[in-house]
Amino acid sequence: MTFEAACRAAAADLDQLEPYWHVLYGVASRRFFALPLWNAPRGLYAQARNVQDLIAEMRTAEDVCRAGMR
């Protein structure tokens, strides 16, 4: 399996685990992206070079959105 294929597979796995996010891997950018599937502020997304950092960015985005709803 190539590096890109492994990253796409990791993104697909995370996508299955995260029902409120659409997760994908950009081959050209070599970055993971997560797009919210809820009514989030326009332009909100998370991106990172690896899955662990992406998850952290997703949680931060969720926390910021929750805090803004109070």
GROMACS elastic network, one bead per residue, 0.5 to 0.9 nm:
[ bonds ]
;  ai    aj funct       b0    kb
    1     4     6  0.81782   500
    1     5     6  0.60449   500
    1     6     6  0.63445   500
    2     5     6  0.51135   500
    2     6     6  0.61810   500
    2     7     6  0.86412   500
    3     6     6  0.51542   500
    3     7     6  0.62632   500
    3     8     6  0.86793   500
    4     7     6  0.51014   500
    4     8     6  0.61324   500
    4     9     6  0.85416   500
    4    25     6  0.83705   500
    4    26     6  0.88217   500
    4    27     6  0.63114   500
    4    30     6  0.80349   500
    5     8     6  0.50624   500
    5     9     6  0.60941   500
    5    10     6  0.85618   500
    6     9     6  0.50544   500
    6    10     6  0.61443   500
    6    11     6  0.86261   500
    7    11     6  0.61411   500
    7    12     6  0.85581   500
    7    24     6  0.88610   500
    7    25     6  0.64728   500
    7    26     6  0.89307   500
    7    27     6  0.85167   500
    7    30     6  0.86210   500
    7    31     6  0.89265   500
    7    32     6  0.81628   500
    7    50     6  0.85873   500
    7    51     6  0.87450   500
    8    11     6  0.50523   500
    8    12     6  0.61634   500
    8    13     6  0.86243   500
    8    24     6  0.68333   500
    8    25     6  0.54207   500
    8    26     6  0.81712   500
    8    27     6  0.82306   500
    8    32     6  0.87476   500
    9    13     6  0.61337   500
    9    14     6  0.86195   500
    9    25     6  0.87302   500
   10    13     6  0.50840   500
   10    14     6  0.62209   500
   10    15     6  0.84954   500
   10    24     6  0.87435   500
   10    25     6  0.84192   500
   10    51     6  0.74874   500
   11    14     6  0.51435   500
   11    15     6  0.59843   500
   11    16     6  0.87113   500
   11    23     6  0.56718   500
   11    24     6  0.51073   500
   11    25     6  0.58911   500
   11    32     6  0.70315   500
   11    33     6  0.84507   500
   11    51     6  0.75347   500
   12    16     6  0.64041   500
   12    17     6  0.88681   500
   12    23     6  0.68078   500
   12    24     6  0.67232   500
   12    25     6  0.84884   500
   13    16     6  0.52957   500
   13    17     6  0.66075   500
   13    18     6  0.89603   500
   13    23     6  0.87806   500
   14    17     6  0.50024   500
   14    18     6  0.61550   500
   14    22     6  0.88150   500
   14    23     6  0.66504   500
   14    24     6  0.87050   500
   14    51     6  0.80353   500
   14    55     6  0.88849   500
   15    18     6  0.52913   500
   15    19     6  0.71271   500
   15    20     6  0.89205   500
   15    21     6  0.68097   500
   15    22     6  0.57142   500
   15    24     6  0.73988   500
   15    34     6  0.84415   500
   16    19     6  0.67013   500
   16    22     6  0.86961   500
   16    23     6  0.85941   500
   18    21     6  0.55452   500
   18    22     6  0.75192   500
   18    23     6  0.80629   500
   19    22     6  0.76429   500
   19    37     6  0.79772   500
   20    35     6  0.85923   500
   20    36     6  0.60455   500
   20    37     6  0.50732   500
   20    38     6  0.63642   500
   21    34     6  0.58799   500
   21    35     6  0.54350   500
   21    37     6  0.52419   500
   21    38     6  0.79289   500
   21    58     6  0.84148   500
   22    33     6  0.80917   500
   22    34     6  0.53927   500
   22    35     6  0.50629   500
   22    36     6  0.63463   500
   22    37     6  0.66765   500
   23    32     6  0.72140   500
   23    33     6  0.56725   500
   23    35     6  0.64987   500
   23    36     6  0.88412   500
   24    31     6  0.86273   500
   24    32     6  0.58496   500
   24    33     6  0.53796   500
   24    34     6  0.64863   500
   24    35     6  0.85758   500
   25    29     6  0.84159   500
   25    30     6  0.70391   500
   25    31     6  0.58569   500
   25    33     6  0.60997   500
   25    34     6  0.88235   500
   26    29     6  0.53046   500
   26    30     6  0.54455   500
   26    31     6  0.54314   500
   26    32     6  0.62528   500
   26    33     6  0.73916   500
   27    31     6  0.72399   500
   27    32     6  0.89505   500
   28    31     6  0.81603   500
   29    32     6  0.85456   500
   30    48     6  0.89987   500
   30    49     6  0.68134   500
   31    47     6  0.65693   500
   31    48     6  0.55908   500
   31    50     6  0.70855   500
   32    46     6  0.81638   500
   32    47     6  0.54471   500
   32    48     6  0.53480   500
   32    49     6  0.60030   500
   32    50     6  0.64935   500
   32    51     6  0.68863   500
   32    54     6  0.67418   500
   33    45     6  0.71318   500
   33    46     6  0.56384   500
   33    48     6  0.67701   500
   33    49     6  0.89646   500
   33    54     6  0.73100   500
   34    45     6  0.57303   500
   34    46     6  0.50549   500
   34    47     6  0.63570   500
   34    54     6  0.75532   500
   34    55     6  0.88518   500
   34    58     6  0.72759   500
   35    44     6  0.72388   500
   35    46     6  0.67083   500
   35    47     6  0.89642   500
   36    39     6  0.77586   500
   36    40     6  0.66246   500
   36    44     6  0.72205   500
   36    45     6  0.64648   500
   36    46     6  0.85172   500
   36    58     6  0.87547   500
   37    40     6  0.77519   500
   39    42     6  0.85883   500
   40    43     6  0.82550   500
   40    44     6  0.66146   500
   40    65     6  0.73062   500
   41    44     6  0.58156   500
   41    65     6  0.79623   500
   44    61     6  0.78595   500
   45    57     6  0.88255   500
   45    58     6  0.79300   500
   45    61     6  0.78693   500
   46    54     6  0.65354   500
   46    55     6  0.85416   500
   46    57     6  0.56949   500
   46    58     6  0.58084   500
   46    61     6  0.74251   500
   47    50     6  0.87466   500
   47    53     6  0.82039   500
   47    54     6  0.57956   500
   47    57     6  0.71172   500
   47    58     6  0.84022   500
   48    51     6  0.71840   500
   48    52     6  0.84242   500
   48    53     6  0.57321   500
   48    55     6  0.87044   500
   48    57     6  0.76493   500
   49    52     6  0.87637   500
   49    53     6  0.70563   500
   49    54     6  0.74164   500
   50    53     6  0.55728   500
   50    54     6  0.62253   500
   50    55     6  0.88449   500
   51    55     6  0.61841   500
   51    56     6  0.86754   500
   52    55     6  0.52696   500
   52    56     6  0.64539   500
   52    57     6  0.88091   500
   53    56     6  0.50374   500
   53    57     6  0.62172   500
   53    58     6  0.86280   500
   54    57     6  0.50223   500
   54    58     6  0.61270   500
   54    59     6  0.86628   500
   55    58     6  0.50149   500
   55    59     6  0.62488   500
   55    60     6  0.86224   500
   56    59     6  0.52105   500
   56    60     6  0.62305   500
   56    61     6  0.86858   500
   57    60     6  0.50508   500
   57    61     6  0.61681   500
   57    62     6  0.86189   500
   58    61     6  0.51167   500
   58    62     6  0.62136   500
   58    63     6  0.86557   500
   59    62     6  0.50095   500
   59    63     6  0.61253   500
   59    64     6  0.86197   500
   60    63     6  0.50737   500
   60    64     6  0.61762   500
   60    65     6  0.86037   500
   61    64     6  0.51653   500
   61    65     6  0.61757   500
   61    66     6  0.85895   500
   62    65     6  0.51582   500
   62    66     6  0.61085   500
   62    67     6  0.85838   500
   63    66     6  0.50891   500
   63    67     6  0.61135   500
   63    68     6  0.85798   500
   64    67     6  0.51299   500
   64    68     6  0.61849   500
   64    69     6  0.87752   500
   65    68     6  0.50572   500
   65    69     6  0.63706   500
   66    69     6  0.52080   500
   66    70     6  0.68699   500
   67    70     6  0.55699   500
